[in-house]
């Protein structure tokens, strides 16, 4: 595994980052020793984690393509976007329409630096550093206002990030705040880690909170995520394990284990 040589002094790379652990599972190079050690330790206890991360990335690609191609969405705000990898949101959306606009949001300064370097010459894409709970700061940011027309539909993405929020941050209230700012016909894309096994929920929640110095929420149950989207129209096939959400073909990989899954789907804002 090739590792990045850039070590910003302001970042403690001895503390694992969720974004960099995800990058490691996807085969990326923007991660450090602490991220790799934590990722491997998690794999020992929950062996399906790498496959889950890969399937989640496939879900992101499919959902952006479907929203751009079939529903005419040309604006995306990706909350907790993580590190750039292959087939990013802007690449998928701009393959449908080169004028599609994407704002990436993450609180990891490494994401900001790498994202801006990658997107420096893409006038329809921006990366901003912000806490995804700061709805006013994100939607009022000068880069967001430059790119996003809030009188037209927007897809707000919360893909594999809500489990990073503790209950006191009220993920459902966050989604409602964002939805209130978007035009009718906009979309919320939501999935998070869930498990019906208490021992898995407990172990992962405690493990991730410990290694990230508290930058974690909890693994939830499916009914809790379903409640986040009460009152919205859920697109077919509903809220599901994400590898089964509109697969490209019958040979597409399906999550085989049931230790934990990424569970969610797409809601339309009335």
C-alpha positions as CSV (number, residue, x, y, z in Angstrom):
1,X,0.0,0.0,0.0
2,X,1.5,3.3,-1.1
3,X,1.0,6.0,1.5
4,X,0.7,9.7,1.2
5,X,3.9,11.7,2.0
6,X,2.0,14.9,2.9
7,X,1.7,15.3,6.7
8,X,0.2,18.7,7.6
9,X,1.6,19.9,10.9
10,X,-1.9,20.9,12.1
11,X,-3.3,17.3,11.8
12,X,-2.6,14.6,14.4
13,X,-2.1,11.6,12.1
14,X,-1.7,9.3,15.1
15,X,-5.5,9.5,15.6
16,X,-7.5,7.5,13.0
17,X,-9.9,9.3,10.8
18,X,-13.1,7.8,9.5
19,X,-12.5,9.3,6.1
20,X,-9.0,7.8,5.9
21,X,-10.1,4.4,7.2
22,X,-12.7,4.4,4.4
23,X,-10.0,5.3,1.9
24,X,-7.9,2.4,3.1
25,X,-10.8,-0.1,2.7
26,X,-11.3,1.2,-0.9
27,X,-7.6,0.6,-1.7
28,X,-6.6,4.3,-1.6
29,X,-3.3,5.8,-0.6
30,X,-4.4,8.8,1.5
31,X,-4.1,7.1,4.9
32,X,-1.6,6.8,7.7
33,X,-0.3,4.0,9.9
34,X,-2.9,4.7,12.6
35,X,-5.7,4.5,10.1
36,X,-4.4,1.1,8.7
37,X,-3.9,-0.4,12.2
38,X,-7.4,0.6,13.2
39,X,-8.9,-0.7,10.0
40,X,-7.2,-4.0,10.3
41,X,-8.3,-4.4,14.0
42,X,-11.9,-3.6,13.0
43,X,-11.7,-6.3,10.3
44,X,-10.7,-8.9,12.9
45,X,-13.9,-8.3,14.8
46,X,-16.2,-7.5,11.8
47,X,-14.7,-9.2,8.7
48,X,-17.3,-7.9,6.3
49,X,-16.2,-4.3,6.8
50,X,-14.1,-4.0,3.6
51,X,-16.8,-5.5,1.4
52,X,-19.4,-3.3,3.0
53,X,-17.3,-0.2,2.2
54,X,-16.9,-1.2,-1.4
55,X,-20.6,-1.9,-1.8
56,X,-21.4,1.4,-0.3
57,X,-19.2,3.1,-2.8
58,X,-21.0,1.3,-5.6
59,X,-24.3,2.5,-4.1
60,X,-23.1,6.1,-4.2
61,X,-22.2,5.8,-7.9
62,X,-25.5,4.2,-8.8
63,X,-27.6,6.7,-6.9
64,X,-25.9,9.7,-8.4
65,X,-26.2,8.3,-11.9
66,X,-29.9,7.5,-11.4
67,X,-30.7,10.9,-10.0
68,X,-28.8,12.7,-12.8
69,X,-30.0,10.5,-15.7
70,X,-33.6,9.6,-14.7
71,X,-34.7,12.5,-12.5
72,X,-32.8,15.4,-14.1
73,X,-30.8,16.4,-11.0
74,X,-28.0,18.7,-11.8
75,X,-27.0,19.9,-8.3
76,X,-25.5,17.8,-5.5
77,X,-24.3,18.6,-2.0
78,X,-22.2,15.7,-0.6
79,X,-22.1,15.9,3.2
80,X,-19.2,14.0,4.7
81,X,-17.8,13.3,1.2
82,X,-14.5,11.7,2.3
83,X,-11.3,11.6,0.3
84,X,-11.5,11.8,-3.5
85,X,-11.3,8.4,-5.2
86,X,-12.4,7.0,-8.5
87,X,-15.8,7.8,-9.9
88,X,-16.5,10.7,-7.6
89,X,-19.9,12.4,-7.5
90,X,-18.9,15.1,-9.9
91,X,-17.5,12.7,-12.4
92,X,-20.6,10.6,-12.5
93,X,-23.0,13.6,-12.6
94,X,-20.9,15.4,-15.2
95,X,-20.8,12.4,-17.4
96,X,-24.6,12.8,-17.7
97,X,-24.4,16.6,-18.0
98,X,-21.0,18.5,-18.0
99,X,-22.7,21.5,-16.4
100,X,-23.7,19.5,-13.3
101,X,-22.6,21.2,-10.1
102,X,-21.3,19.5,-7.0
103,X,-20.3,20.8,-3.5
104,X,-18.3,18.4,-1.4
105,X,-18.4,18.9,2.4
106,X,-16.1,17.3,5.0
107,X,-14.5,18.4,8.3
108,X,-11.2,16.6,7.7
109,X,-8.6,19.1,6.5
110,X,-6.8,16.4,4.5
111,X,-10.0,16.0,2.5
112,X,-10.0,19.7,1.9
113,X,-6.4,19.8,0.7
114,X,-6.6,16.8,-1.6
115,X,-10.0,17.7,-2.9
116,X,-9.1,21.2,-3.9
117,X,-5.9,20.0,-5.6
118,X,-8.0,17.5,-7.6
119,X,-10.8,19.9,-8.5
120,X,-8.7,23.0,-9.0
121,X,-9.6,23.2,-12.7
122,X,-13.3,22.1,-12.5
123,X,-15.4,25.3,-12.4
124,X,-18.6,23.5,-11.5
125,X,-17.2,21.7,-8.4
126,X,-16.1,22.9,-5.0
127,X,-14.8,21.4,-1.7
128,X,-15.5,23.2,1.6
129,X,-14.4,22.3,5.1
130,X,-17.3,22.2,7.5
131,X,-19.1,20.1,10.1
132,X,-22.0,18.5,8.3
133,X,-24.3,19.6,11.1
134,X,-23.6,23.3,10.2
135,X,-26.4,23.6,7.7
136,X,-26.5,27.4,7.6
137,X,-22.7,27.5,7.2
138,X,-22.7,24.9,4.4
139,X,-25.6,26.2,2.4
140,X,-24.6,29.8,3.0
141,X,-21.0,29.3,2.1
142,X,-19.8,31.5,-0.8
143,X,-18.8,28.4,-2.9
144,X,-22.2,26.8,-2.3
145,X,-24.0,30.0,-3.3
146,X,-21.8,30.3,-6.4
147,X,-22.7,26.8,-7.6
148,X,-26.1,25.9,-6.2
149,X,-29.4,27.5,-7.3
150,X,-31.8,26.7,-4.4
151,X,-34.8,27.4,-6.5
152,X,-34.0,24.2,-8.5
153,X,-33.9,20.6,-7.2
154,X,-30.8,19.6,-5.3
155,X,-29.7,16.1,-4.1
156,X,-28.3,16.3,-0.6
157,X,-26.1,13.3,0.0
158,X,-25.6,11.7,3.5
159,X,-24.0,8.5,2.4
160,X,-22.4,6.4,5.2
161,X,-22.0,9.4,7.5
162,X,-25.0,9.7,9.9
163,X,-23.5,6.9,12.1
164,X,-20.7,9.5,12.8
165,X,-23.3,11.6,14.7
166,X,-24.3,10.8,18.3
167,X,-28.0,10.9,19.2
168,X,-27.6,14.3,20.9
169,X,-26.8,15.7,17.4
170,X,-30.2,14.5,16.2
171,X,-29.6,13.2,12.7
172,X,-33.3,13.4,11.9
173,X,-33.4,17.1,12.8
174,X,-30.3,17.7,10.6
175,X,-32.1,16.1,7.6
176,X,-35.2,18.3,8.3
177,X,-33.1,21.4,8.4
178,X,-31.5,20.6,5.1
179,X,-34.8,19.6,3.5
180,X,-36.4,22.9,4.5
181,X,-33.7,24.8,2.6
182,X,-34.2,22.9,-0.6
183,X,-36.7,23.3,-3.5
184,X,-39.7,20.9,-3.8
185,X,-38.6,17.9,-5.8
186,X,-35.2,17.8,-4.2
187,X,-33.8,14.6,-2.8
188,X,-32.2,13.3,0.4
189,X,-29.8,10.3,-0.1
190,X,-29.3,8.6,3.2
191,X,-27.6,5.4,4.4
192,X,-25.9,4.4,7.6
193,X,-24.4,1.4,9.3
194,X,-27.0,-0.7,11.0
195,X,-27.1,-4.1,12.7
196,X,-29.7,-6.2,14.4
197,X,-27.1,-7.8,16.6
198,X,-26.6,-5.9,19.9
199,X,-23.0,-7.2,20.3
200,X,-22.0,-5.8,16.9
201,X,-23.6,-2.4,17.6
202,X,-22.0,-2.2,21.0
203,X,-18.5,-3.3,19.9
204,X,-18.2,-1.1,16.8
205,X,-19.7,2.0,18.5
206,X,-17.3,1.7,21.4
207,X,-14.3,0.8,19.3
208,X,-14.8,3.7,16.8
209,X,-15.6,6.3,19.5
210,X,-12.4,5.2,21.3
211,X,-10.0,5.3,18.4
212,X,-11.3,8.5,16.9
213,X,-11.3,10.4,20.2
214,X,-15.1,10.6,20.2
215,X,-15.6,11.6,16.5
216,X,-18.3,9.0,16.2
217,X,-22.0,8.4,16.9
218,X,-23.3,4.8,16.9
219,X,-24.3,1.9,14.8
220,X,-28.1,2.0,14.7
221,X,-31.0,-0.3,13.9
222,X,-32.9,-0.1,10.6
223,X,-36.1,1.2,12.2
224,X,-34.2,4.2,13.6
225,X,-32.9,5.1,10.1
226,X,-36.4,4.7,8.7
227,X,-37.7,7.2,11.3
228,X,-35.2,9.8,10.0
229,X,-37.2,9.9,6.7
230,X,-40.7,9.9,8.1
231,X,-42.9,12.2,6.0
232,X,-40.9,11.9,2.8
233,X,-41.7,9.9,-0.4
234,X,-39.2,7.0,-0.6
235,X,-38.2,6.0,-4.1
236,X,-38.4,2.4,-5.1
237,X,-37.1,-0.1,-4.0
238,X,-37.5,1.6,-0.6
239,X,-35.0,1.6,2.2
240,X,-32.8,-1.5,1.8
241,X,-29.4,-2.9,2.2
242,X,-27.6,-0.7,-0.3
243,X,-26.1,-3.3,-2.6
244,X,-29.7,-4.2,-3.5
245,X,-30.7,-0.6,-4.4
246,X,-31.3,-0.6,-8.2
247,X,-28.3,-2.9,-9.1
248,X,-26.8,-2.4,-12.5
249,X,-27.4,-6.0,-13.4
250,X,-28.0,-9.4,-11.9
251,X,-24.3,-10.0,-11.5
252,X,-23.7,-7.0,-9.4
253,X,-22.2,-7.9,-6.0
254,X,-24.6,-8.3,-3.1
255,X,-23.6,-8.0,0.6
256,X,-23.4,-11.6,1.8
257,X,-22.9,-11.2,5.5
258,X,-25.4,-9.9,8.1
259,X,-23.0,-8.7,10.8
260,X,-23.8,-5.2,9.9
261,X,-24.9,-3.5,6.7
262,X,-25.2,-0.1,5.0
263,X,-29.0,0.5,5.0
264,X,-30.9,3.3,3.3
265,X,-32.2,4.8,0.1
266,X,-33.5,8.0,-1.5
267,X,-36.3,10.3,-0.3
268,X,-38.0,12.9,-2.4
269,X,-38.8,16.2,-0.7
270,X,-42.4,17.3,-1.4
